Amino acid sequence: MANVVVVGSQWGDEGKGKIVDWLSERADVVVRFQGGHNAGHTLVIDGKVYKLSLLPSGVVRAGKLSIIGNGVVFDPHAFVAELARLSEQGVEVTPDRLKIAENTALILSLHGELDRMREAGAATGARIGTTGRGIGPAYEDKVGRRAIRLMDLADPDTLPARVERLLAHHNPLRRGLGETELAPRQILDELSSVSDRVLPYMDRVWKVLDDKRRAGERILFEGAQGTLLDIDHGTYPFVTSSNTVAGQAASGSGVGPGTIGYVLGITKAYTTRVGEGPFPTEQDNEIGQFLGTRGHEFGTVTGRKRRCGWFDAVLVRQAVAVNGIKGIALTKLDVLDGLSEIRVCTGYRLDGETIDYLPASQSAQARVEPVYETLEGWQGTTAGARSWNELPAQAVKYVRHIEELIGAPVALLSTSPERDDTILVTDPFQD
């Protein structure tokens, strides 16, 4: 029996929410191990839509323990607001159903303000495409050893000194940006207004997970964003501020790497990204419009329109290697229904040379040109299929060809947003 890590193999938005929800029925514990409330998961359960941005996908299912790990940067006000939204939908998230790591760093209002000021002041070509929710500045403070952590809210005697240290860094930044400095009391009041709501969820997550592991319970680790937004392995600097790859599941939740048994890469049957940065197979044309409209490609959190393009096997093959992906969950195959031909990127041309990887250099990433292979499309429908026999022959050929190109098998095939419209090839928990 394997514990499973779910990661995005592209730029995020691959449909992790549905897959995590589908897998959570087989899991006992669901852990969010990085990111913040800048990522979103959309779940459709019995026709009811749940939109999550900070909470693990397991919270909508009774009998599952959900955990927010120390690798997450945690906005307590966003957390309380998300709890309220779920409550309106009939889901009550109590402290016995959700645990938050005591050592997770907090996102404060000053982080969001700094994030938005920087982005607004950047030249057009230098903008990252951040959501402006303070994720990056919060990670900066964490690495700079000046963050306010969740456990600090339970220690009012030392909290003022920690706030003073934080503002010793932020107030000079605010002065330089022409903004008003903050008084310590403003931050203390901000924290005190929410501390009673969040502290009951605080726990020693590493200990909880160790106990669950020893008891033989199944653990599902849920990442946010995608591999190509990883701070080290993504299209830097157009990336998020955390490690999104599978290795972060261990350090971001407090378990040993041996706890991880199976890495499942969520992979869209075409490619999308939100925000700025390189996108070799982007189709800024009628094909891109078709994919975006058919696939409802708008961000769960921001509502931003996603850029769309053909499947890029180079990028996914690289993600398979970096994450140690054993199998992929291929999503949104139905979006390609009806196309007479489908193109797949199998390599790049860079300065006259053919390469089979994405270069790390920003300037080189901007210069790569995709090398395409054209495949025959299909006129039948894949939407709602629950067995291989229900798929058009050309759709099956497309899936099999993707497997060959990326060097990983399809473990699950998703054919609609509904959780039961899933073809299971390999159960990751039984691998």
Disulfide bonds with the S-S distance in Angstrom:
none
